[in-house]
Amino acid sequence: DQHTRDALTRLQVDTSGAIRAITGIGAMWAFEPTGASHDGIRALLQECYRNGLILYYAGVGAGPYRVRMFLPGGVATPADVDEALGILRFSMAQLSR
């Protein structure tokens, strides 16, 4: 979905490169935080959960470590995507304090 890719790319730019890579198609998306570690991803997922967003973890051993999003295919609107990424943006800001 082009809206999701564009929204993640905006987040990547707005967070000064905190996101190294974005990949996805349809309802399945992932991004790789710059300098990600197992503990860092876990902390981000926990912060997102506290703020109302459920994300998933991908990566083992030495990485790469990714955050995965499974959007409700066929029913998620651009506004839903924007709301989810707003929570993600807020959660990233909380962790960087």
Disulfide bonds with the S-S distance in Angstrom:
none
